[in-house]
Amino acid sequence: MFQQAASVDEFRQNVETIEARIEAARLRSPHGQLVRLLPVSKTVPEERLRLAVQAGCHRLGENKVQEAHRKWQAMADLDVEWVVIGHLQTNKAKLVAEFASEFQALDSLRVAEALDRRLQALGRGLDVLVQVNTSGEESKFGLAPHEVEAFLAEMGAFGALRVRGLMTLAAFTDDTQRVRDCFVTLRTLRDRLRQSAPTGVVLDELSMGMSGDFEMAVEEGATVVRVGQAIFGARALPDSHYWPS
Ligand SMILES: *Cc1c(COP(=O)(O)O)cnc(C)c1O
């Protein structure tokens, strides 16, 4: 279904195609938002990533911290910002603090505390999105929607974390209405909490939508879409390697 891009031109073409589809969806959206495309480069080896960077991808999303950290080291000669979009265990907070420019999967105070401590030691700050489980699937990481308000109230304790918004993974299903409901849940939660957000917490960003559903996410207000396979080609590793099942 998704072709492997094998040259700078092919990457450029894929990115242009996705951006045109994002823009068309944005024009259909009543939310008037700007939308950023975050290319997701997990499993893609360094040689091919270098082509994507040449094609203009200067922010890359990675699900697994060690894989991302390895690529960051190997590609330190390039102008790339790394965004960690997958669940983090506290014992890997040190790695994220070292190299990430954004972390989109914050879902526990323990991880917030561990990240903040490491970041303070390095004198760095980090943009973060709070991950919300909008599908109700037990296998999904993220806070339940009703937990988010109390969670945000605790963020003032973590001076190195700049909360910028919310992130979700929609239900994995062919039922498009269920997928859309996940996006609507995230947007309405954001709109409600925005009014009363604590000082320092900004809820501008909604990171939602992937290769199969990013247009729907944009129609429902996404400001960041995380697209892997539609840019880089089908992945060899099954999704269960990256997501609990
Ligand atoms: C892999 C991944 C994506 C992108 O999925 P594609 O199907 O490749 O577009 C988005 N978000 C997260 C959290 C991911 O791990």
The ligand as a Tripos MOL2 file, in Angstrom:
@<TRIPOS>MOLECULE
LIG
   15    15     1     0     0
SMALL
NO_CHARGES

@<TRIPOS>ATOM
      1 C1          4.2320    5.0520   14.3420 C.3       1 LIG1
      2 C2          3.4330    6.1200   14.9830 C.ar      1 LIG1
      3 C3          2.6970    7.0380   14.2120 C.ar      1 LIG1
      4 C4          2.6770    7.0090   12.6980 C.3       1 LIG1
      5 O1          1.9910    5.8960   12.2120 O.3       1 LIG1
      6 P1          1.9310    5.6490   10.6160 P.3       1 LIG1
      7 O2          0.9280    4.6050   10.4500 O.co2     1 LIG1
      8 O3          3.2930    5.2310   10.2190 O.co2     1 LIG1
      9 O4          1.5630    6.9560   10.0110 O.co2     1 LIG1
     10 C5          1.9760    8.0010   14.8860 C.ar      1 LIG1
     11 N1          1.9790    8.0890   16.2330 N.ar      1 LIG1
     12 C6          2.6630    7.2360   17.0050 C.ar      1 LIG1
     13 C7          2.6200    7.3930   18.4840 C.3       1 LIG1
     14 C8          3.4240    6.2390   16.4040 C.ar      1 LIG1
     15 O5          4.1180    5.3720   17.1770 O.3       1 LIG1
@<TRIPOS>BOND
     1     1     2 1
     2     2     3 ar
     3     2    14 ar
     4     3     4 1
     5     3    10 ar
     6     4     5 1
     7     5     6 1
     8     6     7 2
     9     6     8 1
    10     6     9 1
    11    10    11 ar
    12    11    12 ar
    13    12    13 1
    14    12    14 ar
    15    14    15 1
@<TRIPOS>SUBSTRUCTURE
     1 LIG1         1 GROUP 0 **** ****
